[in-house]
Amino acid sequence: MPVRCQQSPVLAGSATMATLGALMLYLTKPFSYGKHMEIPAPGVPPLPARTAWFLQELPAFVVSAGILAWQPRSLFGPPGTLLLGLFCAHYFHRTFIYALLTRGRPFPVVFLFRGSIFCVGNGFLQAYYLIYCAEYPEEWYADIRFSLGIFLFILGMGINIHSDYILRQLRKPGEITYRIPQGGLFTYVSGANYLGEIIEWIGYALATWSPPGLAFAFFSLCYLGQRASHHHRFYLKMFEDYPKSRKALIPFIF
Ligand SMILES: NC(=O)c1ccc[n+]([C@@H]2O[C@H](COP(=O)([O-])OP(=O)(O)OC[C@H]3O[C@@H](n4cnc5c(N)ncnc54)[C@H](OP(=O)(O)O)[C@@H]3O)[C@@H](O)[C@H]2O)c1
């Protein structure tokens, strides 16, 4: 029997994600992983960063790629399948490349657990909407929202990957020290990797023109914007010679 779109759960899921994002702005303390991890970490011992990031991100890839593979149309057929392909590409990179290269310090299990649940929910929401609900006009591929959105998605992903590469190069394998990131968009902001990721999901929201896409972009903006601001304060406190003109997330502004 063909799956029929249920609009109400899609809207409820999108509204929940947007609300979660807005609530992040009220948190005064940063989430306790990476730079902001309490040492010693309370509760269950943290997992090696590579294992943790792999397990955390894998569900988003499996769920979205599973739904993409299950549907009968070709990847370059309707816009919905192509857009879901881009979502899968992001999570393929995050799961099988970023996670396996990271030199991060051990990662608390509680955040891995929460992150995995988010990844299952978000992966399902985005994939379900694009395959079973989205209806794009025939000329969507020529629409400015699609073209600009794809451009921003690729640009943001490029900035994110390049910035994460710069951060990785700050450490030798086995080190967990922090240094001042230099180069790329780090010249202007402390959260260059986050800025890239936010641009990426704004592009996705534009190209998909969808409630789940918009909700995820908003969530990323709130969550990563907040975290960039905490990183910035961490750097200012830790390094006396931290570049004074560098902002937290938006060059010259914030
Ligand atoms: N879309 C979303 O909502 C979302 C949510 C979370 C994360 N993400 C993405 O996931 C990726 C990782 O996120 P994150 O929060 O872990 O990023 P992060 O805090 O910037 O850390 C990224 C990596 O670089 C290391 N690092 C950071 N600053 C460093 C410094 N000054 N010197 C040496 N090493 C440094 C970190 O090590 P430590 O772990 O030891 O600090 C970690 O391995 C990012 O690309 C982010 O955009 C996306």
The ligand as an ORCA input file, in Angstrom:
! r2SCAN-3c Opt
* xyz 0 1
  N      23.571     21.023     12.928
  C      23.730     20.933     14.234
  O      22.806     21.231     14.970
  C      25.067     20.508     14.827
  C      25.151     20.252     16.199
  C      26.395     19.899     16.748
  C      27.518     19.797     15.950
  N      27.422     20.018     14.610
  C      28.630     19.949     13.778
  O      29.481     18.922     14.248
  C      30.848     19.332     14.175
  C      31.529     19.203     15.549
  O      30.828     20.000     16.503
  P      31.551     20.418     17.879
  O      30.511     21.117     18.693
  O      32.289     19.265     18.466
  O      32.617     21.475     17.305
  P      33.877     22.153     18.053
  O      33.614     22.316     19.506
  O      34.248     23.356     17.265
  O      35.041     21.043     17.915
  C      35.359     20.474     16.675
  C      36.621     19.642     16.833
  O      37.768     20.474     16.896
  C      38.438     20.353     18.164
  N      38.767     21.728     18.556
  C      37.915     22.751     18.701
  N      38.564     23.879     19.007
  C      39.876     23.557     19.108
  C      41.052     24.302     19.413
  N      40.996     25.613     19.672
  N      42.240     23.656     19.443
  C      42.300     22.327     19.156
  N      41.222     21.568     18.834
  C      40.013     22.175     18.811
  C      37.427     19.722     19.102
  O      38.073     19.000     20.134
  P      37.338     18.802     21.572
  O      36.128     17.970     21.304
  O      38.399     18.099     22.364
  O      36.986     20.174     22.086
  C      36.657     18.825     18.127
  O      37.361     17.641     17.890
  C      30.861     20.771     13.642
  O      31.157     20.751     12.275
  C      29.439     21.248     13.872
  O      29.049     22.184     12.902
  C      26.214     20.370     14.046
*
